[in-house]
Amino acid sequence: MSFLQWVYDKHIKALEERDDLDFDVLHQNMLKAKWDYFESLSKDEAAEFMHNISKQKEDFYRELLEINGDILASCGLSFQRFYEQVESALGKLPVGGGILLDPTCSKLLLVQSAISGKYDLPKGKVDPGESVQDAAIRNIENKAGYSAILDEETPPIENRHKGRLTTLFYVRNVPIDFAFSPHYDKVVSGVEFFDLDKIKPNGYYGNKRYDKCVTRIVTTFLQDIKTYCRNVKIQNGVFL
């Protein structure tokens, strides 16, 4: 049995018997199938997949659904129409993650993309039916290898960009010397604390301009994070 057939049997085959099959159900199972496929790749293969993700994903979906063309027919969709809806849906899926701070509230934990090399907050998509809080905890665990306890007393911060809502929860007292071990090691190449005061508004870090660079979402939330940290220090009687 080919791996593609195994993935189909695991995630898609049972849908053949459903009379109420629609795009949403098929899409959810295709996402699970895609992740199993991605997990089967070597690090080099995964990097190539991510560098050409649009074409690679489309080819994978097409090959998987060609195993039984009746699946798409049951939804009343052609492959082209199905994939157009996939792209549209992914652009609207909300994102949940965390703002992980050291005990002094002066350092911010960021994860490095194995593809772009940029540093980002540990975050990811909210799965259908999943709460944003559960998604944040799951994504922090997967991207940073840390079991987070969200600061429930402080409202999360949010940002909407191109129709996608990103919600980030504060996580305090993350140990500096914790042995971070991301589960998604094909996506994340490193986990590192950054001094908040050394992250520049243009996304560069430190004194060497091209040494390290953070993502747009980090700079978008940077002032909110600094304000939060300042308030925590004032509450704790720390001289500023």
C-alpha positions as CSV (number, residue, x, y, z in Angstrom):
1,M,0.0,0.0,0.0
2,S,1.3,3.4,-0.9
3,F,1.6,6.1,1.7
4,L,-0.9,8.2,-0.2
5,Q,-3.4,5.4,-0.1
6,W,-2.8,4.9,3.7
7,V,-3.5,8.6,4.3
8,Y,-6.6,8.4,2.2
9,D,-7.9,5.3,4.1
10,K,-7.2,7.0,7.4
11,H,-8.8,10.3,6.8
12,I,-11.0,10.3,3.7
13,K,-12.3,6.8,3.0
14,A,-15.0,6.8,5.8
15,L,-16.5,9.9,4.1
16,E,-17.5,7.8,1.1
17,E,-20.5,6.5,3.1
18,R,-21.7,9.9,4.3
19,D,-24.9,11.3,2.8
20,D,-24.3,14.7,4.3
21,L,-20.8,15.3,3.1
22,D,-20.0,18.9,2.4
23,F,-17.0,21.1,1.8
24,D,-16.4,21.9,5.5
25,V,-16.2,18.2,6.6
26,L,-14.1,17.2,3.6
27,H,-11.8,20.2,4.2
28,Q,-11.2,19.3,7.9
29,N,-10.2,15.8,7.0
30,M,-8.0,17.0,4.2
31,L,-6.1,19.2,6.6
32,K,-5.5,16.2,8.9
33,A,-4.3,14.2,5.8
34,K,-2.0,17.0,4.8
35,W,-0.4,17.1,8.2
36,D,0.2,13.3,8.2
37,Y,1.9,13.7,4.8
38,F,4.0,16.6,6.1
39,E,5.1,14.6,9.1
40,S,6.3,11.8,6.9
41,L,8.7,14.1,5.1
42,S,12.4,14.5,5.9
43,K,13.5,17.9,7.1
44,D,14.9,18.7,3.6
45,E,11.7,17.5,1.9
46,A,9.6,19.5,4.4
47,A,11.7,22.6,3.7
48,E,11.1,22.2,0.0
49,F,7.3,21.6,0.6
50,M,7.1,24.9,2.6
51,H,9.2,26.9,0.0
52,N,6.7,25.8,-2.7
53,I,3.7,25.3,-0.4
54,S,1.0,26.6,-2.8
55,K,1.9,24.2,-5.6
56,Q,2.9,21.3,-3.3
57,K,-0.3,21.5,-1.4
58,E,-2.5,21.7,-4.5
59,D,-0.7,18.7,-6.1
60,F,-1.1,16.7,-2.8
61,Y,-4.8,17.4,-2.6
62,R,-5.3,16.6,-6.3
63,E,-3.5,13.2,-6.0
64,L,-5.3,12.3,-2.8
65,L,-8.8,13.1,-4.2
66,E,-8.1,11.3,-7.5
67,I,-8.1,8.0,-5.5
68,N,-11.8,8.3,-5.5
69,G,-13.3,11.1,-7.7
70,D,-16.8,10.4,-6.3
71,I,-15.8,12.2,-3.1
72,L,-15.8,15.6,-4.8
73,A,-18.9,14.7,-6.8
74,S,-20.7,14.1,-3.5
75,C,-20.0,17.7,-2.5
76,G,-21.1,18.9,-5.9
77,L,-17.6,20.4,-6.5
78,S,-14.9,20.2,-9.2
79,F,-11.4,20.1,-7.9
80,Q,-10.8,23.6,-9.1
81,R,-13.8,24.9,-7.2
82,F,-12.8,22.8,-4.1
83,Y,-9.3,24.2,-4.0
84,E,-10.5,27.8,-4.5
85,Q,-12.7,27.3,-1.4
86,V,-9.7,25.7,0.5
87,E,-7.6,28.8,-0.2
88,S,-10.4,31.1,0.8
89,A,-11.1,29.2,4.0
90,L,-7.5,29.1,5.1
91,G,-7.2,32.9,4.8
92,K,-10.0,33.3,7.2
93,L,-9.1,30.8,9.9
94,P,-8.3,32.6,13.2
95,V,-4.9,32.3,14.8
96,G,-4.2,31.7,18.5
97,G,-0.9,31.8,20.3
98,G,1.1,33.2,23.2
99,I,3.3,36.0,24.4
100,L,5.8,34.2,26.6
101,L,7.7,36.3,29.1
102,D,10.6,35.6,31.5
103,P,10.1,36.2,35.2
104,T,11.5,39.7,35.0
105,C,9.1,40.7,32.1
106,S,12.0,42.0,30.2
107,K,12.6,39.1,27.7
108,L,10.2,37.7,25.1
109,L,10.3,34.1,23.8
110,L,10.3,33.8,20.0
111,V,10.6,30.8,17.7
112,Q,12.6,30.8,14.5
113,S,11.1,29.7,11.3
114,A,13.0,26.9,9.6
115,I,12.0,28.3,6.3
116,S,12.4,32.1,6.4
117,G,14.8,32.3,9.4
118,K,12.6,35.0,11.0
119,Y,11.6,35.0,14.6
120,D,7.9,34.9,15.5
121,L,5.6,34.4,18.5
122,P,4.5,30.8,19.0
123,K,1.1,30.7,17.3
124,G,-0.9,28.8,14.8
125,K,-4.3,28.3,13.3
126,V,-7.4,27.5,15.5
127,D,-8.9,24.2,14.4
128,P,-12.6,24.1,13.6
129,G,-14.5,23.5,16.8
130,E,-11.5,24.4,19.0
131,S,-11.5,27.4,21.5
132,V,-8.9,30.0,20.9
133,Q,-7.5,29.4,24.4
134,D,-7.0,25.7,23.7
135,A,-5.5,26.5,20.3
136,A,-3.1,28.9,22.0
137,I,-1.9,26.3,24.5
138,R,-1.6,23.6,21.7
139,N,0.4,25.9,19.4
140,I,2.7,27.0,22.2
141,E,3.4,23.4,23.0
142,N,4.0,22.5,19.4
143,K,6.0,25.5,18.4
144,A,8.0,26.1,21.6
145,G,7.8,22.7,23.5
146,Y,6.4,24.5,26.6
147,S,3.3,23.7,28.5
148,A,1.8,27.1,29.0
149,I,-0.5,28.5,31.7
150,L,-2.3,31.4,30.2
151,D,-2.7,34.7,32.2
152,E,-6.5,34.6,32.5
153,E,-6.6,37.8,34.5
154,T,-5.3,39.9,31.5
155,P,-7.4,40.1,28.3
156,P,-5.6,38.7,25.3
157,I,-4.5,41.2,22.6
158,E,-5.9,40.9,19.1
159,N,-5.1,42.0,15.6
160,R,-7.0,41.6,12.4
161,H,-5.0,41.5,9.2
162,K,-6.5,40.8,5.8
163,G,-9.6,39.3,7.4
164,R,-7.7,36.9,9.8
165,L,-8.0,37.5,13.5
166,T,-4.9,36.8,15.6
167,T,-5.4,36.4,19.4
168,L,-2.4,36.2,21.7
169,F,-2.5,35.4,25.4
170,Y,0.1,36.4,28.0
171,V,2.2,33.7,29.7
172,R,4.4,34.9,32.5
173,N,7.3,33.5,34.5
174,V,8.7,31.3,31.7
175,P,12.1,30.0,33.0
176,I,15.1,31.3,31.1
177,D,16.9,28.0,31.5
178,F,14.0,25.8,30.4
179,A,14.9,23.1,27.9
180,F,12.6,24.1,25.0
181,S,12.0,21.3,22.6
182,P,9.5,22.2,19.8
183,H,7.4,19.3,18.5
184,Y,7.2,20.9,15.1
185,D,11.0,20.7,14.5
186,K,10.5,20.7,10.7
187,V,8.9,24.1,11.0
188,V,10.8,25.6,14.0
189,S,14.6,25.7,13.9
190,G,15.2,27.4,17.2
191,V,13.6,28.9,20.4
192,E,15.2,32.0,21.9
193,F,14.5,34.8,24.4
194,F,14.9,38.3,23.0
195,D,15.5,41.4,25.1
196,L,12.3,43.5,24.5
197,D,14.3,46.8,24.4
198,K,16.5,45.5,21.6
199,I,13.7,44.7,19.2
200,K,13.5,47.6,16.8
201,P,10.3,48.8,15.2
202,N,11.6,47.9,11.8
203,G,11.9,44.3,12.9
204,Y,15.6,44.0,13.3
205,Y,17.2,42.9,16.6
206,G,20.3,44.1,18.4
207,N,23.0,46.2,16.9
208,K,23.8,44.2,13.8
209,R,21.1,45.0,11.3
210,Y,21.1,41.7,9.5
211,D,21.8,39.5,12.4
212,K,18.2,38.6,13.4
213,C,14.8,39.7,12.3
214,V,11.4,39.3,13.7
215,T,8.0,39.1,11.9
216,R,5.5,41.8,11.3
217,I,3.2,40.4,13.9
218,V,5.9,40.8,16.6
219,T,6.4,44.5,15.7
220,T,2.7,45.0,15.5
221,F,2.2,43.8,19.1
222,L,5.5,45.2,20.5
223,Q,4.2,48.3,22.1
224,D,1.3,46.5,23.7
225,I,3.7,43.9,25.1
226,K,6.0,46.6,26.5
227,T,3.1,48.4,28.1
228,Y,2.0,45.2,29.7
229,C,5.5,44.5,31.1
230,R,5.8,48.0,32.4
231,N,2.5,47.7,34.3
232,V,3.6,44.3,35.8
233,K,6.8,45.8,37.0
234,I,5.0,48.8,38.6
235,Q,2.6,46.4,40.3
236,N,5.5,44.4,41.6
237,G,7.2,47.6,42.9
238,V,10.1,47.4,40.4
239,F,11.9,50.7,40.0
240,L,11.7,51.8,36.3
